[in-house]
Amino acid sequence: MKTTETYKNSTPEFLWTTSDIARFLGCSERQIYILRKQGLPTIHVGGMVRFDPEQVRLWIDDQNSASSSLDERARQLADIAATGDEDNAACAAADLAREFPATA
């Protein structure tokens, strides 16, 4: 059957369980449930939840890219806020406080 052959060729050799991915990430299984709510990709097989290692790695790379973009934005706002220009500094400080409340 052609569909089965296509499916077999496009799937990984094995899928990770929750404990496999927790071990890979070095975190608890509870944290994996939290990450799933944040978009960690899953595959549902019957009543089981499994993870495609390749999709997990891509998701992690995306998370790192988004995080570094936010870090760069925070640095830019902090630099502007530190300038002597009162108008720009006040706006940047307000943006920094709004977008990154933990740094304010």
C-alpha positions, -999 to +999 in steps of 0.1 A: +000+000+000+016+033-011+002+054+018+017+031+043+051+032+025+050+070+024+041+071+061+069+047+071+095+067+051+085+100+067+084+089+104+114+087+127+128+054+137+113+058+172+092+083+191+100+096+225+078+091+256+074+118+282+101+103+303+125+101+272+120+138+265+123+148+301+156+129+302+167+146+270+159+181+283+171+173+318+139+183+335+110+166+353+080+150+335+059+176+351+078+203+332+071+184+300+034+189+306+040+226+311+060+228+279+032+210+260+009+238+270+035+262+256+035+245+222+059+216+225+048+194+195+032+161+203+019+131+184-011+113+197-013+076+191-045+062+206-045+074+241-007+079+242+013+110+237+046+107+219+072+131+206+091+132+173+127+140+182+133+161+151+102+182+158+112+187+194+147+199+183+131+223+158+108+236+185+137+242+209+156+261+182+125+283+176+123+290+213+159+300+214+155+323+184+125+340+200+143+344+233+174+360+217+151+384+198+135+395+231+170+398+247+181+421+218+149+442+221+155+446+259+191+457+253+180+482+227+154+497+250+179+498+279+204+516+257+179+542+246+167+547+282+203+554+292+208+582+267+205+618+278+176+626+254+147+629+279+119+622+254+135+591+239+147+579+273+113+582+289+096+564+261+122+536+260+120+532+298+082+530+296+084+504+268+110+484+288+089+484+319+058+473+299+075+446+277+099+433+303+084+439+337+110+417+355+137+441+344+120+472+357 
